[in-house]
Amino acid sequence: MYWTLELASKLEDAPWPATKDELIDYAQRSGAPLTVIENLQEMEDEGEIYECIEDIWPDYPSKEDFFFNEEEY
């Protein structure tokens, strides 16, 4: 299982919080690439509810990661 920014971004609009099965269903209905669905299927399923994409991929960059000080320019 591997995540890239492009793959993980397909789940940004998922109905959070969600279970693994709900995320797989969302990915299939939204036309996400097969790799996204395979990555979700490979996750361990302990009935966990995921609150956001960071619960699945902790390295997912937030909007703050792209923030820069506009006043400097």
C-alpha positions as CSV (number, residue, x, y, z in Angstrom):
1,M,0.0,0.0,0.0
2,Y,1.3,3.4,-0.9
3,W,-0.2,6.9,-1.0
4,T,0.6,9.8,-3.1
5,L,-0.8,13.3,-2.9
6,E,-2.8,12.6,-6.1
7,L,-4.3,9.4,-4.7
8,A,-5.1,10.7,-1.3
9,S,-6.7,13.8,-2.7
10,K,-9.4,11.5,-4.2
11,L,-10.7,11.0,-0.6
12,E,-10.7,14.7,0.4
13,D,-14.4,15.0,-0.1
14,A,-15.3,11.6,1.4
15,P,-18.1,11.7,4.0
16,W,-15.9,11.9,7.1
17,P,-16.1,10.3,9.6
18,A,-16.3,7.0,7.8
19,T,-15.5,3.3,8.1
20,K,-13.2,1.4,5.8
21,D,-16.2,0.0,3.9
22,E,-17.8,3.4,3.6
23,L,-14.5,4.8,2.2
24,I,-14.3,1.9,-0.3
25,D,-17.9,2.5,-1.4
26,Y,-17.2,6.3,-1.8
27,A,-14.1,5.6,-3.8
28,Q,-15.9,3.3,-6.2
29,R,-18.9,5.6,-6.6
30,S,-16.7,8.7,-7.2
31,G,-14.6,7.0,-9.9
32,A,-11.4,7.0,-7.9
33,P,-8.5,5.2,-9.5
34,L,-8.2,1.4,-8.8
35,T,-5.0,2.1,-6.8
36,V,-7.1,4.1,-4.2
37,I,-9.6,1.3,-3.8
38,E,-6.8,-1.3,-3.5
39,N,-5.0,0.8,-0.9
40,L,-8.2,1.0,1.2
41,Q,-8.8,-2.7,0.9
42,E,-5.3,-3.4,2.2
43,M,-5.9,-1.4,5.4
44,E,-6.4,-3.5,8.5
45,D,-10.1,-3.5,9.4
46,E,-10.8,-3.4,13.1
47,G,-14.1,-1.6,12.8
48,E,-12.3,1.7,13.2
49,I,-13.9,4.9,12.2
50,Y,-11.6,7.3,10.4
51,E,-12.2,11.0,11.2
52,C,-10.2,12.5,8.3
53,I,-7.6,11.6,5.6
54,E,-4.8,12.1,8.1
55,D,-6.0,9.0,10.0
56,I,-5.3,7.0,6.8
57,W,-2.2,8.8,5.6
58,P,-0.6,10.8,8.5
59,D,1.8,12.6,6.1
60,Y,-1.1,14.1,4.1
61,P,-0.2,17.8,3.7
62,S,-2.6,20.3,5.2
63,K,-3.4,23.7,3.7
64,E,-1.1,25.2,6.3
65,D,1.8,23.3,4.7
66,F,1.3,25.4,1.6
67,F,0.8,28.7,3.4
68,F,3.4,31.4,2.9
69,N,3.6,34.9,4.2
70,E,2.1,37.1,1.5
71,E,3.2,40.2,3.3
72,E,6.8,39.4,2.4
73,Y,6.1,39.9,-1.3
